[in-house]
Each structure stands twice: as structure tokens, then as C-alpha cells.
Amino acid sequence: SILPYSIRALIQRRINRLSDPLQRVLGFASIIGYEFDLHILVKLIEENEGYLLDLLEQLTKQQIIKEVHTGMEDRFAFAHNKIRDVIYEEMGLIKRKKFHRRVGDILEQLHQDSLSLFAEELAYHFEQGGVIQKAFAYSLEAGKKALQVHAYNDAYQHFERCSKYKEMVDSTGTQL
């Protein structure tokens, strides 16, 4: 859905009033998604975890993000999806692609023993990062997972993406 100009401008003004380090954190977090894991953010930004936690706490106090309590993981989420959307869309395409690839690589490193559990996220980040071979492999895995739990619509969407990737690869002559 297209965000009305007045709402977009309001969010942009609110973000522009923040310090550069806070804006930087929000930019990286927007790449990870509406919800983001602290460990992934630390690896993506390559900052000290304590310093990063201080910045996240400031953003929480300003109600731009919130803590998400899901058991053992340290997760945060944007207070509203539209905040994430505006920040994400402001970032240049080349920069977004680069950091989506980085997030995909980080997820592979962090979860190398359980990659299939994160197939959907991996497929998304590698697709957005332009790494079609990996996007294909993880979409195929995500589709198989969805079939196992009878989530046929999800499976269809993942397999549809695989078909799209195959067409892209066929047109370039690259192998999957």
C-alpha cells in the first residue's frame, strides 16, 4: 500500500531529528526486517554490542522500536511497520542489495547447523541481494518445508519464485 505523503513526511521528520548513529542503526535494522535479532545487527553493523544496546535503548525510549520477548532471543521490532518501510525505501538500491547479501551470509554463519529452519529468511535476503543461486536453493527448501506442514499457499509461492529464478538464470546462461 502506498503511504500518504503527509504520513511519510511526518515519519521522515521524526527520523531526521535523530542523531546520525541512531539513524544508521535504524537503516541496518530495516534491512533485517520489521523484527530484528540483536546478534545479526551486531554482526551487520560491526559495532560493540554494549554501544549498540545503548543506541537501541534510546530508540526504544523514543518509541521508534520496541523490545520483543520471544524466549531466549534478544529481538527488537519497529514500533510501526510504516516506520521501517520509510527508512528502508530511503536507502539506495545498491546499498540495500549489499546489506541483504551480508544478512544472508550472517544468517548462514549463525545457523549453519539448522539452515532449513531459516530457509524463508535466507531466500528473502539472497533474493533481495541478487544472489539468485542461493535464493533458488533456499526457496526450494522453504517450499518443501511448507508442503510438510500442509501450508500449500506458502509452498506455491516459494516454488513460483523458484520458477522465476530459473527463468532469470536461463536468460543469463548461469547454472543453478
Backbone hydrogen bonds, N-H to C=O, Kabsch-Sander energy under -0.5 kcal/mol:
donor,donor_aa,acceptor,acceptor_aa,energy
8,R,4,P,-2.5
9,A,5,Y,-2.9
10,L,6,S,-1.8
11,I,7,I,-2.5
12,Q,8,R,-2.7
13,R,9,A,-2.5
14,R,10,L,-2.0
15,I,11,I,-2.5
16,N,12,Q,-2.8
17,R,13,R,-1.1
18,L,15,I,-1.6
23,Q,19,S,-2.3
24,R,20,D,-2.6
25,V,21,P,-2.1
26,L,22,L,-2.1
27,G,23,Q,-2.2
28,F,24,R,-2.2
29,A,25,V,-2.8
30,S,26,L,-2.3
31,I,27,G,-1.0
31,I,28,F,-0.6
32,I,28,F,-1.4
33,G,29,A,-2.0
36,F,76,F,-3.1
38,L,74,D,-3.0
41,L,37,D,-2.2
42,V,38,L,-2.7
43,K,39,H,-1.9
44,L,40,I,-2.5
45,I,41,L,-2.9
46,E,42,V,-2.0
47,E,42,V,-0.9
52,L,48,N,-2.4
53,L,49,E,-2.6
54,D,50,G,-1.9
55,L,51,Y,-2.0
56,L,52,L,-2.7
57,E,53,L,-2.3
58,Q,54,D,-1.9
59,L,55,L,-2.2
60,T,56,L,-2.1
61,K,57,E,-2.5
62,Q,58,Q,-1.6
63,Q,60,T,-1.7
64,I,59,L,-2.6
65,I,59,L,-1.1
66,K,77,A,-2.7
68,V,75,R,-2.5
69,H,67,E,-0.5
70,T,68,V,-0.9
70,T,73,E,-0.6
72,M,70,T,-0.7
73,E,70,T,-0.6
75,R,68,V,-0.8
75,R,73,E,-0.9
76,F,36,F,-2.7
77,A,66,K,-2.3
78,F,34,Y,-2.4
79,A,64,I,-2.8
83,I,80,H,-1.1
84,R,80,H,-1.2
85,D,81,N,-2.4
86,V,82,K,-2.4
87,I,83,I,-2.1
88,Y,84,R,-3.0
89,E,85,D,-2.6
90,E,86,V,-1.4
91,M,87,I,-0.8
91,M,88,Y,-0.8
96,R,92,G,-2.5
97,K,93,L,-2.8
98,K,94,I,-2.3
99,F,95,K,-2.3
100,H,96,R,-2.4
101,R,97,K,-2.1
102,R,98,K,-1.9
103,V,99,F,-2.5
104,G,100,H,-2.5
105,D,101,R,-2.5
106,I,102,R,-2.8
107,L,103,V,-2.8
108,E,104,G,-2.2
109,Q,105,D,-2.2
110,L,106,I,-3.0
111,H,107,L,-2.1
112,Q,109,Q,-0.9
114,S,111,H,-2.2
117,L,114,S,-1.2
118,F,114,S,-0.5
118,F,115,L,-1.5
119,A,116,S,-1.1
122,L,118,F,-2.8
123,A,119,A,-2.8
124,Y,120,E,-2.3
125,H,121,E,-2.6
126,F,122,L,-2.5
127,E,123,A,-2.3
128,Q,124,Y,-2.7
129,G,125,H,-1.7
130,G,127,E,-1.4
131,V,126,F,-2.7
132,I,130,G,-1.2
135,A,131,V,-2.4
136,F,132,I,-2.8
137,A,133,Q,-2.2
138,Y,134,K,-2.7
139,S,135,A,-2.2
140,L,136,F,-2.5
141,E,137,A,-2.0
142,A,138,Y,-2.6
143,G,139,S,-2.5
144,K,140,L,-2.2
145,K,141,E,-2.4
146,A,142,A,-2.4
147,L,143,G,-2.1
148,Q,144,K,-1.9
149,V,145,K,-1.1
150,H,147,L,-1.7
151,A,146,A,-3.0
152,Y,150,H,-1.3
155,A,151,A,-2.5
156,Y,152,Y,-2.8
157,Q,153,N,-2.3
158,H,154,D,-2.4
159,F,155,A,-2.7
160,E,156,Y,-2.6
161,R,157,Q,-2.0
162,C,158,H,-1.9
163,S,159,F,-2.1
164,K,160,E,-2.1
165,Y,161,R,-2.9
166,K,162,C,-2.5
167,E,163,S,-2.1
168,M,164,K,-2.2
169,V,165,Y,-2.8
170,D,166,K,-2.9
171,S,167,E,-1.8
172,T,168,M,-0.9
172,T,169,V,-0.7
173,G,169,V,-1.9
174,T,169,V,-1.1
